[in-house]
Amino acid sequence: MDEVGLGKRLQQARKKAGLTQQELCQKANLSYSTLAKIERGAIKAPSIFTIQNIAAALGTDMNELMGVLSPSTPLAANTKKRSKSGIRFAYFDINGCLVRFFHRAFSRLAEETGVQSDVIETAFWHYNDAVCRGELPLADFNRILAERLGIEHLDWQEYYMQAVEPIPEMRELVAWASQNYQIGLLSNIMPGFIKIMMERDLLPRLPFSTIIDSSEVHAIKPEMRIFETAQQMAGVEPQEILFVDDSRTNIMAAESMGWHVLWFDDYRPDESVARVRDALEPED
């Protein structure tokens, strides 16, 4: 991320909107010191969620603010298509949808530590939700999990990164969808993982309109708060959103919001991709 460039674009957008720093802070629910530092380019890799809130308060596109898209780019949001079923925005899950799930990390931990897999998974899932909500720092999670497994230290982030692998069919689909629709990520995930996954090319670097990171929103799927935030950030009507996820529980929660939903089966990615393409078939 170009922090200096972001700061300059933010300052220009704020002045164009006729807002002082204090007024923007109130609208974006942001502290003055944080906004001032972002405008100076003094914060390294500011939170995507913070940038989303600022963009929403300014009435501008997050990607334009970050320099990913410019107003003259032909793929700007107002030129995007609408599907035959009325979809304008597509949200995609990450684990089990864009990347194959990280179960291999449990096997590797078992091999390296000699601890039984069921013990590892039980300990992991006991604390996973708290980390994904941003309630438990990753460093504390590593320490607690290491203690539970009887080892000196553990870097779960690295185990995860080495275990997941992109699903090629979905990578191609999301790239196609980005050319026709507004797209976003909606994921239960640990702090900082999305940024690192993009840096390592585990996730496609595309002009996502919004990224809903559970650790930033402080809510996880299927809790309604994360879907309400995602709907607000999408900036479209509920019936104009498609959500693709590998969990039926998450899908039912999104469906209750009035969204279109599709279940993704990573054992049959071709079939799942075909269903998503069919749902996103543009209107004539």
C-alpha positions in Angstrom: 0.0 0.0 0.0 1.2 3.5 -0.9 0.6 5.2 2.4 1.8 8.7 1.2 -0.4 8.5 -1.9 -3.4 7.4 0.2 -2.9 10.3 2.5 -2.8 12.8 -0.4 -5.9 11.3 -2.1 -7.7 11.3 1.3 -6.9 14.9 1.9 -8.1 15.9 -1.6 -11.3 13.9 -1.2 -12.0 15.4 2.2 -11.5 18.9 1.0 -13.6 18.2 -2.1 -16.4 17.0 0.2 -16.1 20.3 2.2 -15.2 18.6 5.4 -12.7 19.5 8.1 -10.7 16.7 9.7 -12.8 16.9 12.8 -16.1 16.7 10.8 -14.8 13.6 8.9 -13.7 12.0 12.1 -17.2 12.3 13.4 -18.8 10.9 10.3 -16.3 8.0 10.1 -16.3 7.3 13.8 -12.5 7.8 13.8 -10.1 9.5 16.2 -8.5 12.8 15.1 -5.0 11.5 15.6 -5.6 8.4 13.4 -7.0 10.5 10.6 -4.2 13.0 10.8 -1.6 10.3 10.7 -3.2 8.6 7.7 -3.3 12.0 5.8 0.4 12.4 6.6 1.1 8.9 5.4 2.5 8.1 8.9 0.5 4.9 9.5 2.0 1.8 7.7 -0.7 -0.3 6.1 -3.8 1.3 7.8 -6.7 -1.0 8.4 -8.8 -1.8 5.3 -11.9 -1.5 7.6 -10.8 2.1 8.6 -10.3 3.0 4.9 -13.8 1.6 4.1 -15.4 3.7 6.8 -13.6 6.9 5.6 -14.6 6.2 2.0 -18.2 5.6 3.0 -18.2 8.9 5.0 -16.8 10.7 2.0 -19.2 9.1 -0.4 -16.3 7.8 -2.6 -15.1 4.4 -3.7 -12.5 2.7 -1.4 -10.4 1.6 -4.4 -10.3 5.1 -5.8 -9.2 6.3 -2.4 -6.4 3.7 -2.4 -5.4 4.5 -6.0 -6.5 1.1 -7.4 -9.1 2.7 -9.7 -9.4 6.2 -11.0 -12.7 7.9 -12.1 -11.7 7.4 -15.8 -11.2 3.7 -15.4 -13.8 1.8 -17.5 -14.3 -0.6 -14.7 -15.6 2.0 -12.3 -18.6 0.9 -10.2 -21.2 2.9 -12.1 -20.3 1.0 -15.3 -20.7 -2.5 -13.7 -23.3 -4.9 -15.0 -26.4 -6.3 -13.4 -27.2 -10.0 -13.7 -30.5 -11.3 -15.0 -31.5 -12.0 -11.4 -30.7 -8.4 -10.4 -27.2 -9.0 -8.8 -24.8 -6.1 -8.8 -22.4 -7.1 -6.0 -20.8 -10.5 -5.2 -19.2 -11.4 -1.9 -16.8 -14.4 -1.7 -15.7 -16.4 1.3 -11.9 -17.2 1.6 -11.3 -20.4 3.5 -12.9 -23.3 1.6 -13.9 -21.1 -1.2 -10.9 -19.1 -2.6 -8.3 -21.3 -0.9 -8.5 -24.9 0.1 -9.0 -25.2 3.8 -6.0 -25.3 6.2 -6.5 -28.8 7.7 -3.0 -29.8 6.5 -1.7 -27.5 9.1 -3.1 -29.7 11.8 -1.4 -32.8 10.3 1.9 -31.0 10.1 1.6 -29.9 13.7 0.9 -33.4 14.8 3.9 -34.8 12.9 6.3 -32.1 14.3 5.1 -32.2 17.9 3.9 -35.8 18.4 0.6 -34.5 19.7 -2.5 -36.3 18.5 -4.5 -34.5 15.8 -7.7 -34.5 17.9 -6.0 -32.7 20.8 -4.6 -30.1 18.4 -7.9 -29.4 16.7 -9.8 -29.3 20.0 -7.4 -26.7 21.4 -7.4 -24.7 18.1 -11.2 -24.5 17.7 -11.6 -23.5 21.4 -9.9 -20.2 20.7 -10.2 -19.7 17.0 -13.5 -17.6 17.1 -12.0 -15.2 19.7 -9.0 -14.5 17.4 -11.2 -14.1 14.3 -13.3 -11.6 16.2 -10.2 -9.6 17.1 -10.8 -10.3 20.8 -7.7 -12.4 21.3 -4.4 -11.2 19.9 -2.7 -13.6 17.6 0.4 -13.6 19.8 -1.7 -14.6 22.8 -3.3 -17.4 20.7 0.1 -18.7 19.7 1.2 -18.7 23.3 -1.9 -20.4 24.6 -2.0 -23.0 21.9 1.7 -23.8 22.4 1.1 -24.3 26.1 -1.9 -26.6 25.4 0.3 -28.7 23.1 3.2 -28.7 25.5 5.7 -27.0 23.1 7.9 -23.9 23.5 6.5 -21.7 20.8 4.2 -21.8 17.8 3.6 -19.5 14.8 0.1 -20.4 13.6 0.2 -17.8 10.8 3.1 -19.6 9.1 1.5 -23.0 9.5 -1.7 -21.6 7.9 0.1 -19.9 5.0 2.0 -23.0 4.2 -1.1 -25.2 4.4 -3.6 -23.2 2.2 -3.5 -23.2 -1.6 -5.5 -21.2 -4.1 -8.4 -22.9 -5.9 -7.6 -22.1 -9.5 -11.1 -22.4 -10.8 -12.3 -19.8 -8.3 -9.4 -17.5 -8.9 -10.4 -17.3 -12.5 -14.0 -16.9 -11.7 -13.4 -14.0 -9.3 -11.2 -12.3 -11.8 -14.0 -12.6 -14.4 -16.6 -11.3 -11.9 -14.4 -8.3 -11.1 -14.7 -7.2 -14.7 -18.5 -7.3 -14.7 -19.6 -6.7 -11.1 -18.5 -5.1 -7.8 -16.9 -7.7 -5.7 -15.8 -8.2 -2.1 -14.4 -10.6 0.4 -16.4 -11.7 3.5 -14.4 -13.9 5.7 -13.9 -15.3 9.2 -10.1 -14.8 9.4 -7.3 -13.9 11.8 -5.8 -10.4 12.0 -3.5 -9.5 9.2 -3.9 -12.8 7.2 -5.7 -11.2 4.2 -2.9 -8.7 3.6 -0.2 -11.5 3.8 -2.2 -13.8 1.6 -2.3 -11.1 -1.1 1.4 -10.4 -0.7 2.1 -14.1 -1.2 -0.4 -14.4 -4.1 -2.6 -16.8 -2.2 -5.4 -14.4 -2.9 -5.9 -12.5 -6.2 -4.9 -8.9 -6.2 -8.1 -7.5 -7.7 -10.1 -4.2 -7.3 -12.3 -5.4 -4.4 -14.9 -2.8 -3.6 -14.8 -3.9 0.0 -13.1 -6.4 2.3 -15.0 -7.6 5.4 -12.4 -9.0 7.7 -14.0 -10.5 10.8 -11.1 -9.4 13.0 -11.7 -5.8 11.9 -15.5 -5.9 12.2 -15.3 -7.8 15.6 -18.0 -10.2 14.5 -17.9 -13.6 12.8 -20.2 -15.4 10.4 -23.0 -16.4 11.0 -23.5 -13.5 13.4 -25.8 -11.0 11.9 -23.6 -8.0 12.7 -21.0 -9.0 10.1 -23.6 -9.4 7.4 -25.2 -6.0 8.3 -21.8 -4.4 8.0 -21.1 -6.1 4.7 -24.5 -4.9 3.3 -23.8 -1.4 4.4 -20.3 -1.4 2.8 -21.6 -2.9 -0.4 -23.8 0.1 -0.9 -26.5 -1.8 -2.8 -29.9 -3.3 -2.0 -30.0 -6.7 -0.2 -31.5 -8.4 -3.2 -28.6 -7.1 -5.4 -26.0 -9.1 -3.4 -24.7 -12.6 -4.1 -22.8 -14.4 -1.4 -20.7 -17.5 -2.1 -19.6 -19.6 0.9 -18.8 -23.2 1.8 -20.9 -23.2 5.0 -24.6 -23.8 4.8 -25.0 -22.0 8.2 -23.4 -18.9 6.9 -25.4 -19.0 3.7 -28.7 -19.3 5.6 -27.8 -16.3 7.7 -27.1 -14.3 4.5 -30.3 -15.5 2.9 -32.2 -14.2 5.9 -30.9 -10.7 4.9 -32.5 -11.1 1.5 -29.3 -11.9 -0.3 -28.8 -14.3 -3.2 -26.7 -17.2 -1.9 -24.7 -20.1 -3.4 -23.0 -23.0 -1.5 -19.5 -23.7 -2.7 -18.2 -27.3 -2.8 -14.4 -27.3 -3.0 -14.5 -31.1 -3.8 -16.3 -30.2 -7.0 -15.1 -26.6 -7.8 -16.0 -26.9 -11.5 -19.7 -27.5 -10.7 -19.7 -24.7 -8.1 -18.1 -22.3 -10.5 -20.6 -23.1 -13.2 -23.4 -22.3 -10.8 -21.9 -19.0 -9.8 -21.4 -18.0 -13.4 -25.0 -18.9 -14.2 -26.1 -16.7 -11.3 -24.0 -13.8 -12.6 -25.0 -14.1 -16.2 -25.4 -10.4 -17.2 -28.8 -9.1 -18.3 -29.1 -8.3 -22.0 
